[in-house]
């Protein structure tokens, strides 16, 4: 018998000061049985950090032909391809050829993720950014993960503030190109 996804209902008040984005988001996000809680939290935070009109979650986290998140314009064309975790070099290469902008958000050690791309052939690699979300923040959110949550997400000066009830969790977002020129 196949396991089914667990549905999470998230009401998020987003204040991304760095980008001038202020939204109220009502999300229903499935967590696939093969998906770790850390990956799930990173996926939701990446959605908030990349929020723009046309952003969507893919139909499934295991679909090799779809980005984990993407932003589409009104014609349906992908304008931003967003991956989570540590996608392999061939997937990143394919993404860079399919979209004018590619970003990777990781909940893993960024040095390890960057090392895996060293010496690999990746189209426009110098333009692809790796954004590492503070691993302690991810862990704290995983501990508080509930199927129905109200939270406030604020971003200013590359620092992420997540408010859950009376708790305020803080973590940095560090960014670097996956390869230097």
N, C-alpha and C positions, 0 to 999 in steps of 0.2 A: 504494500500500500504506500503510495507516494505521500510525502509530507506536504502540507500546505503552508503558504506564507502566513505570517502573523501581521495583521493590519494595525498600524499606529495612527492615531488621530492627533495631530499637532497644531495647536493654535499659537502662532509665532508673531510677536510684534518685532519687526525688523527695523533697526536704525543703523544704517551703514553710512556713518558720517564721512568716511574717506571718499565715498562715491556719490554722496547726496541722495541715497535711496532710503525712503521711509515707507514701509508697507505693513499691512496686516495680512498675514498668510494663514489660510485654513487648509492644512495638508492632510491627506490620507496617504500614508506611505507604507507599502508592504515590505516586510523583512523576509527575504527568501530563507528557507531552512539552511542553505549552505553558506549564508552570509553571517559573518561574525558581528557581534554587537558593536565593536569598534569601527568596523567598516560602515555599518549602518549609520552610526552617529556622524562619522566623517562625511558620509554621503549627504545627510541632512544639512550639516554645517556648510558644505560646499554649495549646496543649493542656495542657502542664505547669502553666502559670500559672493556668489555669481549672479544673484537675482537680477533679472531683466525681463522685460516683456518678451514672451515667447520661450521662456525656459521650461523644460520638461524633464521628468525622469524617464529613462528608457523603459521599454516594455518588460525588461527582465535583466537582472544583473549578469546573467550568464550568456547573453546574446553577443556573440563575437562581432556581429555586423553593426551593432548600435553603440553609441557612446553611453556611458553611465548616465550622464546629464548632457543636455545640449540646449542651445538657444537657436531657434529657427526664426527666420524673417517671415513676412506675410506671404511670400511665395512658397514657403516650406523648405527653403534652402538652409542648411546648417551654417550659422555664423560663428558659433563657438562650440567646440567639442571638449567636454570636461570628463576626465577620468579620475578614479579614486584608487588609493592604495599604491600599488607598484606595478602598473601594466608593463608587459614586456615590450621590448624595443620595436618589434614588428608591428604591434598594435599602435604604438605612438607614431611610427612612420606612416602607417595607413591613415591615422587621424589627421596628421599634418598635411597629407595630400588631399583629404576630403573637406577640410575646413580652413578658413583663413586664420583662425585663432584656436590654439590648443592650450589647455591648462590641466595640471595634475595636482590633486589635493591628496596628501598622504597623512596617515595616522601612524606611520612607521618611522624608523630612524631615517632622516633625509640623506645622511651620508651613504647609507647602504643603498638606498634607492638611486641616488646619483651615480654610484659606482657601477650599477648594473648597465647603465647607458654608455659608459666609457668604451670607446672604440667601436661602438655600434653605428650602423648607417641609419640615420634618422633625418628625414626631410625637414629642413628649416629648424634644426634642433636648437640653434642659438636663440630662437624666438619662443621656444616652449618653456613656460615657467612651472617649476615645482613649488608648491605652497605646502609647507609642513605645519600642521595644526598641532599645538602643544599637546603632547601625549598625556600629561597629567590632567588636562582639561577633558580630553576624550574619556579617560578612565573615570573621572568624577561624574561625567554625564552618563556613562554606561551603568554606574552604580545606582543612578536615580531614574533610569529608563523605565517608563511606564507606558501602557498602551494608550492612555489619554493624558496629554500633557499641555500645559500652558506655559510658555516661556517667552522671555524677552531676549533678543539677540542684538547686541550693539557692537559696532566695530569702529574704532578710532585709533589712528596712528598704528595700524597693524596689530592692535591688541583686541582680542575678542572678550566680551563680557556677556555671560549668559546668566540670566536671572530666573530662578525656579522658586517661586514662593518667596521665602525670606533669604534664600541662599543666592549669593552672587559668586559665580565661578569665573576665573580670569585666566587667560592664556594668550601667548603670543602666536603670531602667524609669521613664519620666516619664509622668504621667497628667494629663489635663485633660478637662473636658466639651467636647463638640464645639461647643456654643454656650452663651454666657452668657445668663442671663435678662434 
